[in-house]
Amino acid sequence: MLKKTIYTILFLFIFLSIHPGYGQIGKDNINNAYQQFVKSGKFPNGIASLTVLDGKTGQPIFTNNASIGLPTASTMKVITSITALDILGPDYTYQTKLAYTGEIDSLGVLHGDIIVIGSGDPTLGSDRYAATKAETILNKWVYKIQQAGITHINGHVVGDDLYLNGNDVPPTWTWVDMGNYYGAGISGLNWRENKVGVRFNPGIIGGTAAISSTTSSLTSVHLINEVATGPNGSGDKVYAYSAPYSNTVYLRGTYGKDLKKVIEISVPDPAMALAEELHEALTEANIPVDSLPATGKGLRNQGVHLGKPTKQLDTHQSPTLQNIVHWFNQKSINLYGEAMLKSFGIISHNKSNSEEAATLLSKYWEQKLKIPASELHIHDGSGLSPQNRVTTLAMAKIMHYAQSRPWFADFQKSLPTINGITMKSGTIGGVLGYTGFHTNNAGTPVTFSLLVNNYTGSTSAMRQEMFTLLNSLK
């Protein structure tokens, strides 16, 4: 009996030595790779943080600086996605209504306004989905107005953006970001992802790069072009400067002489842009509109209140939230994150202010997973704010939680595959991050979050260093 016991112990010892799984060797691999990473000389005044959790149990496999709050860049998007899917549900949709006020007389004249009533849908007019394309929606609405017997509008076409109190940006966003497509504000009535493309004709190097056209009309916006032509190979160094409701957008920087690129900038008043396009579409359909396009916010600022809709003509329904999350993470669309943040702020506590909604998000995870609020000090839903401070431990815990939810498969599909790993990236001045899921060669799953801040050297070189570190998870 004693001999059999000895043989059993000896067999287990040999088996475990040969088949360690993700045990000590896994930890050692990650630790060795991390030590090489932080000793690379790229952090003389910076910091790195890594958390690796067992994908099954959620227990830490490796942590370093895991409780230090750092800027997230776009890795913040996974937290917003998971929170929105948890609170709003994967089948949640936004609804935009087409209605009119007043009455239609016997000649088909509407003595009132055509109103488009927004609910914060970030996909309205987007080219990413067949049913949301601007031309598709405009054609549908013109048809609905014709079907109502309206032949003439003695009033305005109004973009009602009052749901979120008009167009706004999180207060911690920077001036250099707000005028560009990725810094577009979030409105109660969004349109074409609140951006427009500008085409340039470069001239002599050092001379003006003239604007040739825009991808859609900007009737109420004046572009002041201060962009110069840069040398061949200098690329896109164009920045737009504006704020919500600006009438003027300044374009500055350089546009490479050999560059063939449409520069996308944010639209200061997306509700007005929509109202102008619908006004134009009606005119082309021989339905004249007597008054200039307007917005709910603009009319209210003039002391004019919209009348109560007499009849609703159409309800446009957005793609489901799980489909919105897909493009949110695949293409890192900041607008989608800010829309989701405000939406669960309103639905959970009737708070549409970005800062208040961000605080509610933090409290949600404090209650759900006991994550201290100091580990989720956030200001927006997209990660564009340089003031966000999140720990990799908090981010990894939320990512691990997502695996237990019924919508996890769709969320996981929303994450890009980078360097052979399913993960979301984040990049902002001096900040790089990756967070995701991976199953190693032994079949053991892990959840991880990696953030670096204030590194030296190029972004591309830092990214390769991070890939080398993350290869230790394979």
C-alpha atoms as one frame of an Amber mdcrd trajectory, in Angstrom:
protein
   0.000   0.000   0.000   2.849   2.358   0.906   4.641   1.512  -2.373   1.461
   2.302  -4.385   1.107   5.654  -2.628   4.744   6.554  -3.395   4.239   5.625
  -7.079   1.098   7.779  -7.234   2.870  10.799  -5.748   5.840  10.289  -8.086
   3.520  10.073 -11.115   1.681  13.278 -10.164   4.990  15.090  -9.657   6.236
  14.069 -13.116   2.855  14.876 -14.741   2.668  18.337 -13.230   6.261  19.033
 -14.216   5.512  18.181 -17.827   2.009  19.733 -17.926   2.106  22.923 -15.852
  -0.737  24.590 -17.783  -0.892  28.293 -17.006   0.649  27.787 -13.582   4.126
  28.836 -12.597   5.613  28.777 -16.099   2.816  31.063 -17.351   3.418  33.496
 -14.529   7.151  33.357 -15.090   6.757  33.984 -18.824   4.623  37.049 -18.202
   6.856  38.320 -15.400  10.026  37.929 -17.472   8.451  39.638 -20.460   7.161
  42.460 -18.261  10.544  43.026 -16.623  12.174  43.301 -20.040   9.379  45.666
 -21.095   9.778  48.113 -18.212  13.592  47.963 -18.419  13.547  48.937 -22.096
  14.494  52.525 -21.251  11.195  53.919 -22.541   9.836  54.867 -19.099  12.392
  57.200 -17.474   9.515  59.510 -16.538   6.591  57.289 -17.381   4.692  54.314
 -16.042   3.268  51.014 -17.218   0.465  48.948 -15.695  -0.557  45.386 -16.506
  -3.271  43.147 -15.090  -3.774  39.579 -16.282  -6.707  37.595 -14.872  -7.533
  33.918 -15.199 -10.326  33.906 -17.779 -12.278  31.253 -15.878 -11.954  32.299
 -12.247 -11.151  35.999 -12.546  -8.250  35.558 -10.136  -5.069  37.557 -10.848
  -2.297  35.727 -12.705  -0.057  38.775 -12.918  -0.369  42.401 -11.760   1.932
  45.382 -11.685   0.832  48.918 -10.859  -2.667  47.468 -11.157  -4.183  49.974
  -8.713  -2.676  53.097 -10.293  -5.238  55.205 -12.154  -4.057  56.077 -15.668
  -5.517  57.779 -18.749  -7.301  55.154 -20.846  -7.501  56.554 -24.362  -9.987
  54.442 -26.350  -9.706  51.387 -24.105 -12.367  53.269 -22.116 -14.790  52.173
 -24.836 -14.964  48.608 -23.503 -16.217  49.873 -20.139 -18.855  52.051 -21.810
 -19.897  49.175 -24.091 -20.276  46.689 -21.251 -22.167  49.171 -19.078 -24.544
  50.116 -21.892 -25.196  46.486 -22.834 -25.831  45.665 -19.171 -28.147  48.607
 -18.432 -29.845  49.315 -21.765 -29.732  45.764 -23.152 -28.399  44.524 -26.500
 -31.739  45.098 -28.269 -32.078  48.743 -27.197 -32.822  51.153 -30.067 -33.103
  54.913 -30.522 -36.195  56.382 -32.168 -36.301  59.527 -34.308 -39.765  60.866
 -35.142 -40.994  62.870 -38.131 -44.082  64.961 -37.335 -45.796  68.223 -38.121
 -47.478  70.992 -36.168 -50.497  73.019 -37.288 -53.017  71.975 -39.917 -53.099
  71.080 -43.608 -55.685  73.068 -45.610 -57.706  71.868 -48.591 -54.966  72.910
 -51.015 -52.312  70.824 -49.220 -50.646  73.796 -47.535 -49.275  72.989 -44.091
 -49.750  75.973 -41.808 -47.155  74.833 -39.331 -43.738  73.200 -39.135 -42.206
  69.900 -40.179 -40.307  68.622 -37.130 -37.665  65.918 -36.798 -37.642  64.914
 -33.110 -34.366  63.414 -31.935 -33.599  60.962 -29.124 -29.803  61.029 -29.347
 -29.440  58.353 -32.054 -25.745  58.511 -33.043 -26.306  56.468 -36.220 -28.852
  58.747 -37.936 -27.476  59.519 -41.397 -24.473  57.213 -40.943 -23.086  55.314
 -43.937 -22.239  52.284 -41.784 -25.707  50.719 -41.981 -27.967  50.370 -45.022
 -31.075  51.713 -43.273 -29.349  54.735 -41.708 -27.805  56.309 -44.820 -28.687
  59.992 -45.149 -30.141  59.678 -48.666 -32.294  56.715 -47.615 -33.744  58.595
 -44.654 -34.306  61.853 -46.541 -36.072  60.045 -49.401 -38.274  58.193 -46.914
 -39.241  61.389 -45.110 -40.005  63.304 -48.305 -42.249  60.407 -49.330 -44.035
  60.419 -45.943 -44.653  64.153 -46.243 -46.022  63.705 -49.762 -48.256  60.851
 -48.584 -49.690  63.158 -45.915 -50.966  65.370 -48.757 -48.589  68.243 -48.033
 -47.734  70.279 -51.144 -46.475  73.467 -49.500 -45.091  74.289 -46.037 -45.968
  77.663 -44.574 -43.467  77.309 -41.767 -40.049  75.818 -40.954 -38.293  72.501
 -41.206 -37.110  72.098 -37.617 -34.453  69.771 -36.254 -35.637  69.240 -32.673
 -32.448  68.615 -30.680 -33.863  69.477 -27.249 -33.771  65.911 -25.905 -30.161
  66.290 -24.738 -30.414  70.068 -24.425 -28.898  70.554 -27.865 -25.357  69.855
 -29.031 -22.584  69.561 -26.438 -19.159  68.061 -25.740 -17.806  66.706 -22.446
 -16.231  69.669 -20.613 -12.837  67.977 -20.280 -12.281  67.613 -24.039  -9.558
  69.811 -25.493  -9.791  72.637 -28.004  -7.474  70.859 -30.455  -9.857  67.856
 -30.619 -13.338  69.396 -30.711 -13.231  70.712 -34.277 -12.155  67.399 -35.779
 -14.362  64.430 -36.655 -13.252  62.385 -33.645 -14.145  65.286 -31.340 -17.659
  65.823 -32.715 -20.170  66.782 -30.046 -23.195  64.723 -29.033 -26.586  66.197
 -29.921 -30.172  65.313 -29.226 -30.404  65.095 -33.030 -27.219  63.761 -34.602
 -26.710  63.645 -38.366 -24.054  61.964 -40.545 -22.089  61.193 -37.349 -21.814
  64.971 -36.884 -18.966  65.270 -39.358 -18.294  66.490 -42.896 -15.424  65.868
 -45.293 -13.314  68.659 -46.790 -11.405  68.172 -50.057  -8.231  70.155 -50.732
  -6.300  71.097 -53.859  -2.673  71.507 -52.755  -0.658  74.212 -54.462   3.012
  75.139 -54.324   4.831  74.010 -51.194   4.342  76.681 -48.555   1.406  78.155
 -50.431  -2.302  77.732 -49.734  -3.982  74.343 -50.029  -7.293  75.500 -51.458
 -10.634  73.906 -50.527 -12.225  72.316 -53.587 -15.453  70.964 -52.069 -17.152
  69.377 -49.073 -18.892  66.002 -48.901 -22.173  67.597 -47.823 -23.445  71.163
 -47.687 -22.454  73.530 -44.880 -24.905  76.343 -45.536 -24.742  77.982 -42.115
 -21.015  77.432 -41.451 -18.163  79.622 -42.693 -14.844  77.844 -43.279 -11.750
  79.994 -42.822  -8.951  78.160 -44.588  -5.433  78.752 -43.272  -4.062  75.388
 -44.440  -0.728  75.458 -46.268   0.640  72.928 -48.744   3.263  70.710 -47.135
   6.130  68.819 -48.809   5.576  65.458 -50.487   5.279  62.746 -47.867   4.346
  65.152 -45.051   0.797  63.782 -44.958  -2.211  65.113 -43.070  -1.442  67.731
 -40.447  -4.728  69.595 -40.789  -6.692  70.557 -37.678 -10.099  72.189 -37.456
 -10.981  74.545 -34.611 -14.591  75.116 -33.617 -17.072  74.531 -30.813 -20.758
  73.572 -30.625 -22.920  76.146 -32.444 -19.918  77.954 -33.939 -20.712  79.739
 -37.199 -17.019  79.754 -38.083 -14.580  76.859 -38.410 -10.857  77.570 -38.687
  -8.769  75.107 -40.690  -5.060  75.215 -39.880  -1.927  73.161 -40.448  -0.481
  71.577 -43.585  -1.752  69.225 -46.288   0.923  67.201 -48.101   1.368  68.089
 -51.773   1.013  64.442 -52.811  -1.826  63.665 -50.362  -5.117  62.287 -51.686
  -7.317  62.370 -48.623 -10.638  63.819 -47.513 -10.179  65.632 -44.191 -13.112
  65.088 -41.844 -14.141  67.815 -39.403 -16.936  68.076 -36.860 -20.197  69.875
 -37.644 -20.973  72.543 -34.995 -24.772  72.154 -35.267 -25.813  68.733 -36.630
 -29.544  69.358 -36.069 -29.311  72.427 -38.310 -27.378  70.432 -40.921 -30.204
  67.869 -41.008 -32.903  70.563 -41.174 -31.085  72.238 -44.065 -30.778  68.980
 -46.004 -34.430  68.030 -45.497 -35.461  71.586 -46.493 -33.415  71.218 -49.693
 -34.811  67.743 -50.424 -38.381  69.027 -50.082 -37.661  71.951 -52.381 -36.247
  69.564 -55.001 -39.443  67.487 -54.671 -41.483  70.624 -55.509 -42.664  71.142
 -51.953 -41.677  74.743 -51.191 -40.876  75.752 -47.610 -41.550  79.406 -46.772
 -39.282  79.841 -43.717 -35.612  79.106 -43.167 -34.534  75.846 -41.510 -34.360
  75.990 -37.714 -33.529  73.912 -34.637 -35.357  73.380 -31.374 -32.410  74.799
 -29.435 -32.118  77.791 -31.734 -35.807  78.642 -31.523 -35.808  78.282 -27.749
 -32.859  80.677 -27.513 -35.003  83.172 -29.428 -37.860  82.699 -26.986 -39.888
  80.611 -29.452 -41.262  77.278 -28.277 -42.137  74.483 -30.651 -45.797  73.693
 -30.956 -47.133  70.314 -29.947 -47.027  67.903 -32.901 -50.403  67.486 -34.579
 -49.536  64.215 -36.269 -46.600  61.827 -36.418 -45.606  60.761 -39.920 -42.751
  58.332 -39.302 -40.608  56.703 -36.632 -37.083  55.821 -37.676 -35.551  53.104
 -35.533 -31.800  52.821 -35.112 -29.823  49.584 -35.322 -29.828  47.628 -32.071
 -27.292  48.524 -29.409 -25.274  45.371 -30.030 -24.804  46.511 -33.651 -23.923
  50.032 -32.537 -21.338  48.601 -30.129 -19.820  46.643 -33.011 -18.799  49.749
 -34.967 -18.097  51.675 -31.774 -15.256  49.298 -30.952 -14.204  48.297 -34.461
 -13.761  51.886 -35.681 -13.457  53.670 -32.315 -16.286  56.156 -32.985 -16.236
  58.551 -30.042 -19.714  59.916 -30.811 -21.273  56.488 -30.189 -19.705  56.307
 -26.739 -20.957  59.737 -25.718 -24.454  58.849 -26.927 -24.459  55.630 -24.882
 -23.104  57.423 -21.824 -25.880  60.014 -21.905 -28.501  57.370 -22.677 -27.866
  55.234 -19.627 -27.479  58.412 -17.566 -31.003  59.436 -18.555 -32.555  55.984
 -18.287 -30.987  55.099 -14.953 -31.248  58.449 -13.114 -32.579  61.036 -15.609
 -29.107  62.625 -15.862 -28.033  63.619 -19.394 -25.018  65.705 -18.400 -21.807
  63.892 -19.429 -20.049  64.393 -16.092 -23.090  63.259 -14.105 -23.596  60.241
 -16.338 -19.909  59.313 -15.993 -20.244  59.462 -12.206 -23.271  57.169 -12.412
 -21.233  54.734 -14.499 -18.554  54.650 -11.825 -21.152  54.093  -9.091 -22.712
  51.266 -11.087 -19.495  49.271 -10.985 -18.881  50.149  -7.368 -22.221  48.519
  -6.568 -21.911  45.658  -9.065 -18.284  44.559  -8.549 -17.200  46.540  -5.458
 -14.721  48.532  -7.553 -13.780  51.700  -5.610 -14.819  54.935  -7.316 -11.181
  56.076  -7.189 -10.351  53.281  -9.667 -12.924  54.581 -12.168 -12.410  58.335
 -12.204 -13.918  59.058 -15.620 -15.234  62.061 -17.548 -16.575  60.684 -20.825
 -17.671  57.532 -22.584 -15.104  57.353 -25.358 -11.744  57.946 -23.662 -10.967
  61.199 -25.495 -10.767  63.106 -22.218  -7.140  63.337 -21.038  -8.424  63.539
 -17.450  -9.779  59.974 -17.275  -8.038  57.851 -14.642  -8.799  54.129 -14.601
  -6.837  51.228 -13.144  -6.022  48.183 -15.264  -7.396  46.037 -12.434 -10.815
  47.734 -12.666 -10.860  47.466 -16.447  -9.867  43.792 -16.394 -12.519  42.984
 -13.763 -15.248  44.605 -15.875 -14.002  42.754 -18.951 -14.067  39.482 -17.019
 -17.613  40.213 -15.819 -18.759  40.605 -19.424 -17.960  36.938 -20.104 -20.834
  35.883 -17.860 -23.457  37.939 -19.702 -25.763  36.595 -22.444 -24.611  39.293
 -24.900 -20.904  38.489 -24.475 -20.458  36.799 -27.866 -21.576  39.969 -29.668
 -19.389  42.148 -27.485 -16.360  39.938 -28.094 -16.970  40.113 -31.864 -16.928
  43.907 -31.627 -13.284  43.858 -30.529 -10.665  43.999 -33.299  -8.037  41.303
 -33.745  -4.630  42.942 -33.293  -1.330  41.042 -33.303  -3.326  37.813 -33.230
  -5.191  38.790 -30.038  -8.814  39.899 -29.565  -8.421  43.325 -27.970  -9.360
  47.010 -28.037  -6.601  49.531 -28.512  -6.320  53.094 -27.274  -4.060  55.941
 -28.401  -3.904  59.537 -27.222  -0.975  61.904 -26.601   1.627  59.937 -24.607
  -0.848  57.135 -23.829  -1.215  53.662 -25.343  -3.397  50.829 -24.145  -4.733
  47.369 -24.975  -7.403  45.322 -23.250  -8.942  42.050 -24.336  -9.219  38.279
 -24.167  -6.918  35.482 -25.263  -6.704  31.728 -24.954  -3.136  30.462 -24.761
  -1.666  27.452 -26.561  -2.544  25.228 -23.591  -6.217  26.209 -23.934  -6.312
  28.458 -20.860  -8.223  31.765 -21.288  -7.017  35.073 -19.859  -8.418  38.579
 -19.580  -5.939  41.440 -19.584  -5.499  45.207 -19.537  -2.265  47.034 -20.347
  -1.770  50.819 -20.144   1.367  52.907 -20.618   1.688  56.611 -19.942   4.363
  59.197 -20.795   6.681  56.806 -22.636   9.616  57.999 -24.740  10.244  57.245
 -28.411   7.796  56.800 -31.265   4.281  55.443 -30.924   5.014  52.660 -33.424
   8.096  51.529 -31.476   6.142  51.536 -28.206   3.356  49.560 -29.824   5.789
  46.857 -30.929   7.216  46.648 -27.412   3.679  46.138 -26.089   2.996  43.430
 -28.666   6.146  41.603 -27.557   4.956  41.759 -23.957   1.471  40.533 -24.848
   2.968  37.657 -26.822   3.855  36.152 -23.440   0.117  35.446 -23.049   0.203
  33.135 -26.051
